[in-house]
Amino acid sequence: MFRKLAAAAALLALGACASTTETAGSGETRDCFRTLDVRGYGVVDESRIRARVSTTREYYLTIAQNTRDLDWNHAISIRSNTSFICVGNGLGVQVLGGDPPITYQVTRIERAPDETPPGS
């Protein structure tokens, strides 16, 4: 019994260390993140939301509605049809906000530029 639990814990630990890039069938890598990895949200402009994945990684999620329509007083979350959300079109990705939650379809996902000065 202990061995099974130890093996399961080891597999979970390895899964947590997995890379956030996916390899497409053609051998190219894609920039991706999991919904569970999102640590915070913010407004970029009238149509884009910032999702912070780590201190060095942020993504912009473009929605068709105005970001001011989101109810920021309640929990904001991301829902996806797949395990990983990758840079590109937002097909199957939604932002939910408010109480009761209102769904906003994501139309585009892009990596935020790294604003860390070189040499830091």
Biopython code that builds the backbone (N, CA, C, O; Angstrom):
import numpy as np
from Bio.PDB.StructureBuilder import StructureBuilder

atoms = [
    (1, "MET", "N", (0.829, -1.188, 0.000)),
    (1, "MET", "CA", (0.000, 0.000, 0.000)),
    (1, "MET", "C", (0.876, 1.256, 0.000)),
    (1, "MET", "O", (0.622, 2.201, -0.747)),
    (2, "PHE", "N", (1.923, 1.254, 0.857)),
    (2, "PHE", "CA", (2.815, 2.401, 0.935)),
    (2, "PHE", "C", (3.535, 2.624, -0.388)),
    (2, "PHE", "O", (3.716, 3.766, -0.811)),
    (3, "ARG", "N", (3.945, 1.547, -1.043)),
    (3, "ARG", "CA", (4.650, 1.664, -2.323)),
    (3, "ARG", "C", (3.759, 2.291, -3.390)),
    (3, "ARG", "O", (4.217, 3.101, -4.195)),
    (4, "LYS", "N", (2.480, 1.909, -3.390)),
    (4, "LYS", "CA", (1.551, 2.476, -4.372)),
    (4, "LYS", "C", (1.378, 3.971, -4.140)),
    (4, "LYS", "O", (1.351, 4.749, -5.094)),
    (5, "LEU", "N", (1.262, 4.377, -2.881)),
    (5, "LEU", "CA", (1.122, 5.798, -2.571)),
    (5, "LEU", "C", (2.387, 6.564, -2.929)),
    (5, "LEU", "O", (2.324, 7.675, -3.457)),
    (6, "ALA", "N", (3.536, 5.962, -2.639)),
    (6, "ALA", "CA", (4.806, 6.612, -2.972)),
    (6, "ALA", "C", (4.955, 6.759, -4.487)),
    (6, "ALA", "O", (5.419, 7.791, -4.971)),
    (7, "ALA", "N", (4.558, 5.721, -5.236)),
    (7, "ALA", "CA", (4.639, 5.780, -6.693)),
    (7, "ALA", "C", (3.697, 6.842, -7.243)),
    (7, "ALA", "O", (4.059, 7.578, -8.160)),
    (8, "ALA", "N", (2.492, 6.925, -6.689)),
    (8, "ALA", "CA", (1.531, 7.926, -7.137)),
    (8, "ALA", "C", (2.048, 9.334, -6.837)),
    (8, "ALA", "O", (1.905, 10.235, -7.664)),
    (9, "ALA", "N", (2.647, 9.527, -5.659)),
    (9, "ALA", "CA", (3.199, 10.836, -5.310)),
    (9, "ALA", "C", (4.349, 11.210, -6.245)),
    (9, "ALA", "O", (4.476, 12.367, -6.647)),
    (10, "ALA", "N", (5.178, 10.235, -6.587)),
    (10, "ALA", "CA", (6.296, 10.494, -7.502)),
    (10, "ALA", "C", (5.786, 10.897, -8.887)),
    (10, "ALA", "O", (6.339, 11.800, -9.515)),
    (11, "LEU", "N", (4.734, 10.230, -9.362)),
    (11, "LEU", "CA", (4.168, 10.576, -10.667)),
    (11, "LEU", "C", (3.570, 11.983, -10.663)),
    (11, "LEU", "O", (3.723, 12.728, -11.630)),
    (12, "LEU", "N", (2.893, 12.341, -9.577)),
    (12, "LEU", "CA", (2.346, 13.691, -9.471)),
    (12, "LEU", "C", (3.457, 14.735, -9.461)),
    (12, "LEU", "O", (3.332, 15.783, -10.094)),
    (13, "ALA", "N", (4.542, 14.453, -8.744)),
    (13, "ALA", "CA", (5.668, 15.382, -8.696)),
    (13, "ALA", "C", (6.296, 15.551, -10.074)),
    (13, "ALA", "O", (6.642, 16.666, -10.466)),
    (14, "LEU", "N", (6.446, 14.458, -10.807)),
    (14, "LEU", "CA", (7.002, 14.554, -12.158)),
    (14, "LEU", "C", (6.076, 15.323, -13.083)),
    (14, "LEU", "O", (6.545, 16.089, -13.925)),
    (15, "GLY", "N", (4.772, 15.135, -12.943)),
    (15, "GLY", "CA", (3.808, 15.863, -13.759)),
    (15, "GLY", "C", (3.879, 17.348, -13.494)),
    (15, "GLY", "O", (3.728, 18.153, -14.414)),
    (16, "ALA", "N", (4.107, 17.726, -12.236)),
    (16, "ALA", "CA", (4.199, 19.149, -11.894)),
    (16, "ALA", "C", (5.442, 19.784, -12.492)),
    (16, "ALA", "O", (5.459, 20.987, -12.751)),
    (17, "CYS", "N", (6.479, 18.993, -12.715)),
    (17, "CYS", "CA", (7.721, 19.511, -13.274)),
    (17, "CYS", "C", (7.714, 19.531, -14.797)),
    (17, "CYS", "O", (8.682, 19.979, -15.412)),
    (18, "ALA", "N", (6.651, 19.058, -15.406)),
    (18, "ALA", "CA", (6.600, 18.959, -16.861)),
    (18, "ALA", "C", (6.705, 20.335, -17.505)),
    (18, "ALA", "O", (6.273, 21.339, -16.939)),
    (19, "SER", "N", (7.272, 20.359, -18.668)),
    (19, "SER", "CA", (7.437, 21.595, -19.419)),
    (19, "SER", "C", (6.085, 22.137, -19.859)),
    (19, "SER", "O", (5.126, 21.382, -20.020)),
    (20, "THR", "N", (6.013, 23.444, -20.052)),
    (20, "THR", "CA", (4.777, 24.058, -20.511)),
    (20, "THR", "C", (4.807, 24.302, -22.010)),
    (20, "THR", "O", (4.033, 25.108, -22.526)),
    (21, "THR", "N", (5.682, 23.621, -22.699)),
    (21, "THR", "CA", (5.653, 23.701, -24.154)),
    (21, "THR", "C", (5.183, 22.363, -24.681)),
    (21, "THR", "O", (5.517, 21.311, -24.137)),
    (22, "GLU", "N", (4.410, 22.418, -25.740)),
    (22, "GLU", "CA", (3.893, 21.221, -26.374)),
    (22, "GLU", "C", (4.601, 21.066, -27.703)),
    (22, "GLU", "O", (4.970, 22.056, -28.336)),
    (23, "THR", "N", (4.791, 19.835, -28.126)),
    (23, "THR", "CA", (5.376, 19.591, -29.431)),
    (23, "THR", "C", (4.262, 19.228, -30.390)),
    (23, "THR", "O", (3.541, 18.254, -30.173)),
    (24, "ALA", "N", (4.124, 19.991, -31.426)),
    (24, "ALA", "CA", (3.111, 19.715, -32.436)),
    (24, "ALA", "C", (3.590, 18.569, -33.310)),
    (24, "ALA", "O", (4.762, 18.195, -33.257)),
    (25, "GLY", "N", (2.700, 18.011, -34.109)),
    (25, "GLY", "CA", (3.033, 16.871, -34.953)),
    (25, "GLY", "C", (4.186, 17.145, -35.899)),
    (25, "GLY", "O", (4.890, 16.211, -36.281)),
    (26, "SER", "N", (4.406, 18.391, -36.290)),
    (26, "SER", "CA", (5.462, 18.715, -37.238)),
    (26, "SER", "C", (6.800, 18.957, -36.562)),
    (26, "SER", "O", (7.764, 19.332, -37.229)),
    (27, "GLY", "N", (6.882, 18.746, -35.229)),
    (27, "GLY", "CA", (8.136, 18.925, -34.521)),
    (27, "GLY", "C", (8.328, 20.309, -33.943)),
    (27, "GLY", "O", (9.301, 20.535, -33.223)),
    (28, "GLU", "N", (7.435, 21.247, -34.231)),
    (28, "GLU", "CA", (7.558, 22.591, -33.678)),
    (28, "GLU", "C", (7.030, 22.602, -32.245)),
    (28, "GLU", "O", (6.157, 21.809, -31.895)),
    (29, "THR", "N", (7.559, 23.497, -31.425)),
    (29, "THR", "CA", (7.074, 23.611, -30.054)),
    (29, "THR", "C", (6.129, 24.791, -29.955)),
    (29, "THR", "O", (6.273, 25.789, -30.661)),
    (30, "ARG", "N", (5.151, 24.655, -29.057)),
    (30, "ARG", "CA", (4.157, 25.707, -28.857)),
    (30, "ARG", "C", (4.262, 26.220, -27.436)),
    (30, "ARG", "O", (4.604, 25.470, -26.522)),
    (31, "ASP", "N", (3.973, 27.480, -27.251)),
    (31, "ASP", "CA", (3.997, 28.128, -25.949)),
    (31, "ASP", "C", (2.631, 27.925, -25.291)),
    (31, "ASP", "O", (1.632, 28.457, -25.774)),
    (32, "CYS", "N", (2.576, 27.164, -24.199)),
    (32, "CYS", "CA", (1.310, 26.784, -23.578)),
    (32, "CYS", "C", (1.356, 26.934, -22.062)),
    (32, "CYS", "O", (2.431, 27.037, -21.470)),
    (33, "PHE", "N", (0.182, 26.944, -21.443)),
    (33, "PHE", "CA", (0.065, 26.916, -19.989)),
    (33, "PHE", "C", (-1.217, 26.180, -19.616)),
    (33, "PHE", "O", (-2.113, 26.016, -20.444)),
    (34, "ARG", "N", (-1.294, 25.742, -18.369)),
    (34, "ARG", "CA", (-2.485, 25.073, -17.863)),
    (34, "ARG", "C", (-3.342, 26.083, -17.101)),
    (34, "ARG", "O", (-2.812, 27.035, -16.528)),
    (35, "THR", "N", (-4.643, 25.886, -17.091)),
    (35, "THR", "CA", (-5.524, 26.786, -16.351)),
    (35, "THR", "C", (-5.189, 26.781, -14.869)),
    (35, "THR", "O", (-5.348, 27.798, -14.194)),
    (36, "LEU", "N", (-4.726, 25.640, -14.354)),
    (36, "LEU", "CA", (-4.361, 25.533, -12.941)),
    (36, "LEU", "C", (-3.143, 26.380, -12.586)),
    (36, "LEU", "O", (-2.931, 26.694, -11.415)),
    (37, "ASP", "N", (-2.335, 26.755, -13.588)),
    (37, "ASP", "CA", (-1.113, 27.513, -13.349)),
    (37, "ASP", "C", (-1.354, 29.027, -13.251)),
    (37, "ASP", "O", (-0.452, 29.764, -12.852)),
    (38, "VAL", "N", (-2.548, 29.497, -13.605)),
    (38, "VAL", "CA", (-2.830, 30.934, -13.588)),
    (38, "VAL", "C", (-2.908, 31.416, -12.143)),
    (38, "VAL", "O", (-3.649, 30.863, -11.331)),
    (39, "ARG", "N", (-2.127, 32.464, -11.833)),
    (39, "ARG", "CA", (-2.024, 32.996, -10.471)),
    (39, "ARG", "C", (-2.680, 34.352, -10.291)),
    (39, "ARG", "O", (-2.811, 34.826, -9.163)),
    (40, "GLY", "N", (-3.098, 34.992, -11.390)),
    (40, "GLY", "CA", (-3.735, 36.295, -11.274)),
    (40, "GLY", "C", (-4.188, 36.820, -12.618)),
    (40, "GLY", "O", (-3.762, 36.344, -13.670)),
    (41, "TYR", "N", (-5.068, 37.823, -12.560)),
    (41, "TYR", "CA", (-5.638, 38.419, -13.757)),
    (41, "TYR", "C", (-5.545, 39.933, -13.667)),
    (41, "TYR", "O", (-5.449, 40.497, -12.577)),
    (42, "GLY", "N", (-5.575, 40.580, -14.813)),
    (42, "GLY", "CA", (-5.583, 42.035, -14.862)),
    (42, "GLY", "C", (-6.106, 42.498, -16.205)),
    (42, "GLY", "O", (-6.272, 41.699, -17.126)),
    (43, "VAL", "N", (-6.365, 43.794, -16.314)),
    (43, "VAL", "CA", (-6.853, 44.380, -17.560)),
    (43, "VAL", "C", (-5.677, 45.004, -18.300)),
    (43, "VAL", "O", (-4.908, 45.764, -17.710)),
    (44, "VAL", "N", (-5.530, 44.693, -19.574)),
    (44, "VAL", "CA", (-4.500, 45.290, -20.417)),
    (44, "VAL", "C", (-5.089, 46.498, -21.143)),
    (44, "VAL", "O", (-4.524, 47.591, -21.098)),
    (45, "ASP", "N", (-6.219, 46.299, -21.808)),
    (45, "ASP", "CA", (-6.927, 47.370, -22.500)),
    (45, "ASP", "C", (-8.395, 46.971, -22.619)),
    (45, "ASP", "O", (-8.850, 46.090, -21.890)),
    (46, "GLU", "N", (-9.140, 47.598, -23.518)),
    (46, "GLU", "CA", (-10.581, 47.359, -23.615)),
    (46, "GLU", "C", (-10.958, 45.964, -24.090)),
    (46, "GLU", "O", (-12.096, 45.539, -23.891)),
    (47, "SER", "N", (-10.034, 45.242, -24.712)),
    (47, "SER", "CA", (-10.384, 43.916, -25.222)),
    (47, "SER", "C", (-9.448, 42.801, -24.755)),
    (47, "SER", "O", (-9.651, 41.641, -25.115)),
    (48, "ARG", "N", (-8.428, 43.131, -23.962)),
    (48, "ARG", "CA", (-7.474, 42.096, -23.549)),
    (48, "ARG", "C", (-7.353, 42.001, -22.028)),
    (48, "ARG", "O", (-7.343, 42.999, -21.308)),
    (49, "ILE", "N", (-7.261, 40.751, -21.582)),
    (49, "ILE", "CA", (-7.069, 40.419, -20.175)),
    (49, "ILE", "C", (-5.694, 39.793, -20.035)),
    (49, "ILE", "O", (-5.271, 39.028, -20.902)),
    (50, "ARG", "N", (-4.996, 40.106, -18.960)),
    (50, "ARG", "CA", (-3.678, 39.525, -18.690)),
    (50, "ARG", "C", (-3.855, 38.376, -17.702)),
    (50, "ARG", "O", (-4.473, 38.543, -16.650)),
    (51, "ALA", "N", (-3.312, 37.213, -18.044)),
    (51, "ALA", "CA", (-3.307, 36.066, -17.137)),
    (51, "ALA", "C", (-1.858, 35.829, -16.711)),
    (51, "ALA", "O", (-1.007, 35.529, -17.549)),
    (52, "ARG", "N", (-1.570, 35.962, -15.396)),
    (52, "ARG", "CA", (-0.211, 35.766, -14.889)),
    (52, "ARG", "C", (-0.046, 34.300, -14.508)),
    (52, "ARG", "O", (-0.784, 33.779, -13.672)),
    (53, "VAL", "N", (0.930, 33.641, -15.130)),
    (53, "VAL", "CA", (1.211, 32.231, -14.877)),
    (53, "VAL", "C", (2.354, 32.089, -13.875)),
    (53, "VAL", "O", (2.344, 31.178, -13.047)),
    (54, "SER", "N", (3.323, 32.971, -13.947)),
    (54, "SER", "CA", (4.441, 32.989, -12.996)),
    (54, "SER", "C", (4.980, 34.421, -12.964)),
    (54, "SER", "O", (4.444, 35.313, -13.622)),
    (55, "THR", "N", (6.028, 34.620, -12.202)),
    (55, "THR", "CA", (6.595, 35.967, -12.116)),
    (55, "THR", "C", (7.204, 36.419, -13.444)),
    (55, "THR", "O", (7.380, 37.617, -13.667)),
    (56, "THR", "N", (7.525, 35.477, -14.320)),
    (56, "THR", "CA", (8.158, 35.825, -15.593)),
    (56, "THR", "C", (7.294, 35.520, -16.806)),
    (56, "THR", "O", (7.697, 35.819, -17.930)),
    (57, "ARG", "N", (6.121, 34.936, -16.612)),
    (57, "ARG", "CA", (5.267, 34.550, -17.750)),
    (57, "ARG", "C", (3.862, 35.097, -17.582)),
    (57, "ARG", "O", (3.182, 34.830, -16.591)),
    (58, "GLU", "N", (3.439, 35.877, -18.583)),
    (58, "GLU", "CA", (2.083, 36.393, -18.645)),
    (58, "GLU", "C", (1.562, 36.220, -20.063)),
    (58, "GLU", "O", (2.324, 36.233, -21.030)),
    (59, "TYR", "N", (0.258, 36.058, -20.166)),
    (59, "TYR", "CA", (-0.386, 35.879, -21.462)),
    (59, "TYR", "C", (-1.528, 36.872, -21.595)),
    (59, "TYR", "O", (-2.184, 37.206, -20.609)),
    (60, "TYR", "N", (-1.769, 37.349, -22.824)),
    (60, "TYR", "CA", (-2.882, 38.231, -23.115)),
    (60, "TYR", "C", (-3.993, 37.403, -23.745)),
    (60, "TYR", "O", (-3.769, 36.683, -24.718)),
    (61, "LEU", "N", (-5.195, 37.511, -23.181)),
    (61, "LEU", "CA", (-6.371, 36.829, -23.713)),
    (61, "LEU", "C", (-7.291, 37.896, -24.289)),
    (61, "LEU", "O", (-7.759, 38.765, -23.554)),
    (62, "THR", "N", (-7.557, 37.844, -25.591)),
    (62, "THR", "CA", (-8.432, 38.807, -26.239)),
    (62, "THR", "C", (-9.853, 38.265, -26.230)),
    (62, "THR", "O", (-10.090, 37.116, -26.605)),
    (63, "ILE", "N", (-10.808, 39.103, -25.797)),
    (63, "ILE", "CA", (-12.218, 38.727, -25.813)),
    (63, "ILE", "C", (-12.970, 39.696, -26.720)),
    (63, "ILE", "O", (-12.523, 40.820, -26.948)),
    (64, "ALA", "N", (-14.116, 39.251, -27.233)),
    (64, "ALA", "CA", (-14.899, 40.094, -28.149)),
    (64, "ALA", "C", (-15.607, 41.226, -27.399)),
    (64, "ALA", "O", (-15.845, 42.290, -27.971)),
    (65, "GLN", "N", (-15.944, 41.006, -26.132)),
    (65, "GLN", "CA", (-16.621, 42.023, -25.342)),
    (65, "GLN", "C", (-15.608, 42.979, -24.726)),
    (65, "GLN", "O", (-14.398, 42.762, -24.804)),
    (66, "ASN", "N", (-16.120, 44.035, -24.114)),
    (66, "ASN", "CA", (-15.277, 44.995, -23.432)),
    (66, "ASN", "C", (-14.873, 44.429, -22.068)),
    (66, "ASN", "O", (-15.707, 43.862, -21.361)),
    (67, "THR", "N", (-13.620, 44.576, -21.702)),
    (67, "THR", "CA", (-13.153, 44.038, -20.419)),
    (67, "THR", "C", (-13.840, 44.715, -19.242)),
    (67, "THR", "O", (-13.888, 44.146, -18.151)),
    (68, "ARG", "N", (-14.367, 45.907, -19.438)),
    (68, "ARG", "CA", (-15.103, 46.581, -18.359)),
    (68, "ARG", "C", (-16.404, 45.864, -18.030)),
    (68, "ARG", "O", (-16.963, 46.065, -16.952)),
    (69, "ASP", "N", (-16.902, 45.016, -18.959)),
    (69, "ASP", "CA", (-18.124, 44.265, -18.718)),
    (69, "ASP", "C", (-17.909, 43.113, -17.733)),
    (69, "ASP", "O", (-18.868, 42.615, -17.143)),
    (70, "LEU", "N", (-16.655, 42.688, -17.553)),
    (70, "LEU", "CA", (-16.351, 41.616, -16.600)),
    (70, "LEU", "C", (-16.589, 42.105, -15.179)),
    (70, "LEU", "O", (-16.242, 43.239, -14.848)),
    (71, "ASP", "N", (-17.170, 41.275, -14.348)),
    (71, "ASP", "CA", (-17.395, 41.609, -12.940)),
    (71, "ASP", "C", (-16.145, 41.230, -12.159)),
    (71, "ASP", "O", (-15.979, 40.067, -11.790)),
    (72, "TRP", "N", (-15.262, 42.191, -11.901)),
    (72, "TRP", "CA", (-13.996, 41.936, -11.230)),
    (72, "TRP", "C", (-14.149, 41.809, -9.720)),
    (72, "TRP", "O", (-13.171, 41.529, -9.026)),
    (73, "ASN", "N", (-15.363, 42.010, -9.195)),
    (73, "ASN", "CA", (-15.594, 41.876, -7.755)),
    (73, "ASN", "C", (-15.739, 40.419, -7.327)),
    (73, "ASN", "O", (-15.683, 40.109, -6.137)),
    (74, "HIS", "N", (-15.922, 39.538, -8.286)),
    (74, "HIS", "CA", (-16.042, 38.107, -8.008)),
    (74, "HIS", "C", (-14.916, 37.370, -8.725)),
    (74, "HIS", "O", (-14.147, 37.971, -9.475)),
    (75, "ALA", "N", (-14.827, 36.095, -8.494)),
    (75, "ALA", "CA", (-13.744, 35.286, -9.053)),
    (75, "ALA", "C", (-13.749, 35.313, -10.582)),
    (75, "ALA", "O", (-14.797, 35.187, -11.215)),
    (76, "ILE", "N", (-12.576, 35.477, -11.152)),
    (76, "ILE", "CA", (-12.371, 35.372, -12.592)),
    (76, "ILE", "C", (-11.666, 34.035, -12.813)),
    (76, "ILE", "O", (-10.770, 33.670, -12.052)),
    (77, "SER", "N", (-12.064, 33.315, -13.841)),
    (77, "SER", "CA", (-11.413, 32.035, -14.126)),
    (77, "SER", "C", (-11.385, 31.794, -15.626)),
    (77, "SER", "O", (-12.064, 32.471, -16.398)),
    (78, "ILE", "N", (-10.579, 30.810, -16.019)),
    (78, "ILE", "CA", (-10.457, 30.412, -17.419)),
    (78, "ILE", "C", (-10.922, 28.974, -17.531)),
    (78, "ILE", "O", (-10.605, 28.136, -16.687)),
    (79, "ARG", "N", (-11.680, 28.699, -18.584)),
    (79, "ARG", "CA", (-12.130, 27.329, -18.858)),
    (79, "ARG", "C", (-11.675, 26.975, -20.262)),
    (79, "ARG", "O", (-11.733, 27.800, -21.174)),
    (80, "SER", "N", (-11.219, 25.731, -20.427)),
    (80, "SER", "CA", (-10.718, 25.286, -21.722)),
    (80, "SER", "C", (-11.176, 23.858, -22.005)),
    (80, "SER", "O", (-11.386, 23.067, -21.086)),
    (81, "ASN", "N", (-11.327, 23.542, -23.293)),
    (81, "ASN", "CA", (-11.690, 22.180, -23.704)),
    (81, "ASN", "C", (-10.502, 21.234, -23.649)),
    (81, "ASN", "O", (-10.681, 20.018, -23.705)),
    (82, "THR", "N", (-9.288, 21.772, -23.541)),
    (82, "THR", "CA", (-8.080, 20.950, -23.539)),
    (82, "THR", "C", (-7.286, 21.170, -22.256)),
    (82, "THR", "O", (-7.563, 22.101, -21.500)),
    (83, "SER", "N", (-6.310, 20.322, -22.017)),
    (83, "SER", "CA", (-5.480, 20.427, -20.814)),
    (83, "SER", "C", (-4.594, 21.664, -20.839)),
    (83, "SER", "O", (-4.398, 22.312, -19.812)),
    (84, "PHE", "N", (-4.058, 21.992, -22.013)),
    (84, "PHE", "CA", (-3.165, 23.129, -22.152)),
    (84, "PHE", "C", (-3.813, 24.202, -23.008)),
    (84, "PHE", "O", (-4.526, 23.899, -23.965)),
    (85, "ILE", "N", (-3.563, 25.459, -22.660)),
    (85, "ILE", "CA", (-4.000, 26.603, -23.455)),
    (85, "ILE", "C", (-2.747, 27.135, -24.138)),
    (85, "ILE", "O", (-1.773, 27.495, -23.477)),
    (86, "CYS", "N", (-2.781, 27.180, -25.463)),
    (86, "CYS", "CA", (-1.590, 27.561, -26.222)),
    (86, "CYS", "C", (-1.806, 28.882, -26.955)),
    (86, "CYS", "O", (-2.933, 29.274, -27.259)),
    (87, "VAL", "N", (-0.690, 29.553, -27.228)),
    (87, "VAL", "CA", (-0.691, 30.800, -27.977)),
    (87, "VAL", "C", (-1.312, 30.543, -29.348)),
    (87, "VAL", "O", (-1.024, 29.533, -29.990)),
    (88, "GLY", "N", (-2.156, 31.456, -29.784)),
    (88, "GLY", "CA", (-2.828, 31.328, -31.079)),
    (88, "GLY", "C", (-4.282, 31.733, -30.946)),
    (88, "GLY", "O", (-4.615, 32.627, -30.168)),
    (89, "ASN", "N", (-5.147, 31.078, -31.704)),
    (89, "ASN", "CA", (-6.560, 31.442, -31.604)),
    (89, "ASN", "C", (-7.125, 30.874, -30.301)),
    (89, "ASN", "O", (-6.576, 29.925, -29.741)),
    (90, "GLY", "N", (-8.195, 31.443, -29.838)),
    (90, "GLY", "CA", (-8.768, 31.060, -28.555)),
    (90, "GLY", "C", (-9.885, 30.050, -28.647)),
    (90, "GLY", "O", (-10.724, 29.973, -27.749)),
    (91, "LEU", "N", (-9.916, 29.274, -29.711)),
    (91, "LEU", "CA", (-10.967, 28.294, -29.909)),
    (91, "LEU", "C", (-11.055, 27.350, -28.714)),
    (91, "LEU", "O", (-10.073, 26.689, -28.376)),
    (92, "GLY", "N", (-12.204, 27.279, -28.081)),
    (92, "GLY", "CA", (-12.415, 26.390, -26.945)),
    (92, "GLY", "C", (-12.001, 26.967, -25.603)),
    (92, "GLY", "O", (-12.076, 26.275, -24.588)),
    (93, "VAL", "N", (-11.561, 28.230, -25.577)),
    (93, "VAL", "CA", (-11.124, 28.868, -24.326)),
    (93, "VAL", "C", (-12.114, 29.972, -23.970)),
    (93, "VAL", "O", (-12.510, 30.764, -24.825)),
    (94, "GLN", "N", (-12.507, 30.017, -22.702)),
    (94, "GLN", "CA", (-13.454, 31.020, -22.231)),
    (94, "GLN", "C", (-12.981, 31.608, -20.916)),
    (94, "GLN", "O", (-12.343, 30.929, -20.112)),
    (95, "VAL", "N", (-13.298, 32.878, -20.704)),
    (95, "VAL", "CA", (-13.072, 33.546, -19.429)),
    (95, "VAL", "C", (-14.435, 33.664, -18.758)),
    (95, "VAL", "O", (-15.416, 34.047, -19.396)),
    (96, "LEU", "N", (-14.494, 33.333, -17.470)),
    (96, "LEU", "CA", (-15.735, 33.433, -16.711)),
    (96, "LEU", "C", (-15.563, 34.454, -15.609)),
    (96, "LEU", "O", (-14.526, 34.498, -14.948)),
    (97, "GLY", "N", (-16.583, 35.277, -15.411)),
    (97, "GLY", "CA", (-16.522, 36.264, -14.351)),
    (97, "GLY", "C", (-17.906, 36.638, -13.872)),
    (97, "GLY", "O", (-18.869, 36.617, -14.639)),
    (98, "GLY", "N", (-18.002, 36.981, -12.596)),
    (98, "GLY", "CA", (-19.263, 37.428, -12.024)),
    (98, "GLY", "C", (-19.941, 36.359, -11.195)),
    (98, "GLY", "O", (-19.457, 35.234, -11.073)),
    (99, "ASP", "N", (-21.085, 36.740, -10.622)),
    (99, "ASP", "CA", (-21.873, 35.817, -9.813)),
    (99, "ASP", "C", (-23.338, 36.076, -10.113)),
    (99, "ASP", "O", (-23.885, 37.053, -9.602)),
    (100, "PRO", "N", (-23.997, 35.259, -10.908)),
    (100, "PRO", "CA", (-23.540, 34.005, -11.493)),
    (100, "PRO", "C", (-22.526, 34.273, -12.614)),
    (100, "PRO", "O", (-22.532, 35.342, -13.224)),
    (101, "PRO", "N", (-21.659, 33.293, -12.875)),
    (101, "PRO", "CA", (-20.596, 33.494, -13.866)),
    (101, "PRO", "C", (-21.147, 33.758, -15.270)),
    (101, "PRO", "O", (-22.058, 33.074, -15.736)),
    (102, "ILE", "N", (-20.578, 34.756, -15.921)),
    (102, "ILE", "CA", (-20.898, 35.071, -17.314)),
    (102, "ILE", "C", (-19.695, 34.640, -18.151)),
    (102, "ILE", "O", (-18.549, 34.899, -17.786)),
    (103, "THR", "N", (-19.965, 33.989, -19.261)),
    (103, "THR", "CA", (-18.919, 33.443, -20.117)),
    (103, "THR", "C", (-18.545, 34.432, -21.219)),
    (103, "THR", "O", (-19.414, 35.006, -21.876)),
    (104, "TYR", "N", (-17.243, 34.622, -21.412)),
    (104, "TYR", "CA", (-16.696, 35.470, -22.470)),
    (104, "TYR", "C", (-15.772, 34.615, -23.330)),
    (104, "TYR", "O", (-14.798, 34.057, -22.826)),
    (105, "GLN", "N", (-16.069, 34.507, -24.619)),
    (105, "GLN", "CA", (-15.273, 33.696, -25.528)),
    (105, "GLN", "C", (-13.937, 34.379, -25.828)),
    (105, "GLN", "O", (-13.905, 35.561, -26.170)),
    (106, "VAL", "N", (-12.847, 33.641, -25.700)),
    (106, "VAL", "CA", (-11.513, 34.150, -26.035)),
    (106, "VAL", "C", (-11.296, 33.975, -27.534)),
    (106, "VAL", "O", (-11.522, 32.891, -28.072)),
    (107, "THR", "N", (-10.859, 35.035, -28.209)),
    (107, "THR", "CA", (-10.641, 34.977, -29.652)),
    (107, "THR", "C", (-9.166, 34.862, -30.029)),
    (107, "THR", "O", (-8.838, 34.447, -31.141)),
    (108, "ARG", "N", (-8.271, 35.233, -29.099)),
    (108, "ARG", "CA", (-6.827, 35.171, -29.389)),
    (108, "ARG", "C", (-6.054, 35.085, -28.085)),
    (108, "ARG", "O", (-6.446, 35.664, -27.072)),
    (109, "ILE", "N", (-4.935, 34.342, -28.127)),
    (109, "ILE", "CA", (-4.043, 34.205, -26.973)),
    (109, "ILE", "C", (-2.637, 34.521, -27.448)),
    (109, "ILE", "O", (-2.176, 33.984, -28.455)),
    (110, "GLU", "N", (-1.951, 35.405, -26.712)),
    (110, "GLU", "CA", (-0.576, 35.749, -27.072)),
    (110, "GLU", "C", (0.273, 35.894, -25.813)),
    (110, "GLU", "O", (-0.233, 36.245, -24.747)),
    (111, "ARG", "N", (1.546, 35.624, -25.946)),
    (111, "ARG", "CA", (2.485, 35.760, -24.827)),
    (111, "ARG", "C", (2.806, 37.238, -24.627)),
    (111, "ARG", "O", (3.124, 37.947, -25.581)),
    (112, "ALA", "N", (2.722, 37.685, -23.409)),
    (112, "ALA", "CA", (3.067, 39.079, -23.097)),
    (112, "ALA", "C", (4.577, 39.250, -23.248)),
    (112, "ALA", "O", (5.337, 38.337, -22.924)),
    (113, "PRO", "N", (5.014, 40.399, -23.732)),
    (113, "PRO", "CA", (6.469, 40.615, -23.860)),
    (113, "PRO", "C", (7.139, 40.612, -22.503)),
    (113, "PRO", "O", (6.573, 41.079, -21.515)),
    (114, "ASP", "N", (8.333, 40.089, -22.466)),
    (114, "ASP", "CA", (9.113, 40.061, -21.224)),
    (114, "ASP", "C", (9.662, 41.455, -20.984)),
    (114, "ASP", "O", (10.408, 41.986, -21.806)),
    (115, "GLU", "N", (9.286, 42.054, -19.840)),
    (115, "GLU", "CA", (9.711, 43.422, -19.549)),
    (115, "GLU", "C", (10.916, 43.480, -18.627)),
    (115, "GLU", "O", (11.255, 44.548, -18.117)),
    (116, "THR", "N", (11.569, 42.338, -18.406)),
    (116, "THR", "CA", (12.764, 42.309, -17.578)),
    (116, "THR", "C", (13.928, 42.898, -18.364)),
    (116, "THR", "O", (14.201, 42.453, -19.479)),
    (117, "PRO", "N", (14.624, 43.893, -17.802)),
    (117, "PRO", "CA", (15.752, 44.466, -18.524)),
    (117, "PRO", "C", (16.865, 43.429, -18.728)),
    (117, "PRO", "O", (17.120, 42.615, -17.840)),
    (118, "PRO", "N", (17.525, 43.455, -19.888)),
    (118, "PRO", "CA", (18.613, 42.507, -20.137)),
    (118, "PRO", "C", (19.705, 42.650, -19.096)),
    (118, "PRO", "O", (20.044, 43.758, -18.680)),
    (119, "GLY", "N", (20.254, 41.513, -18.679)),
    (119, "GLY", "CA", (21.350, 41.515, -17.710)),
    (119, "GLY", "C", (20.887, 41.541, -16.268)),
    (119, "GLY", "O", (21.717, 41.625, -15.362)),
    (120, "SER", "N", (19.560, 41.470, -16.022)),
    (120, "SER", "CA", (19.070, 41.494, -14.640)),
    (120, "SER", "C", (18.956, 40.099, -14.088)),
    (120, "SER", "O", (18.559, 39.922, -12.936)),
]
sb = StructureBuilder()
sb.init_structure("model")
sb.init_model(0)
sb.init_chain("A")
sb.init_seg("    ")
for serial, (resi, resn, name, xyz) in enumerate(atoms, 1):
    if name == "N":
        sb.init_residue(resn, " ", resi, " ")
    sb.init_atom(name, np.array(xyz, "f"), 0.0, 1.0, " ", f" {name:<3s}", serial, name[0])
structure = sb.get_structure()
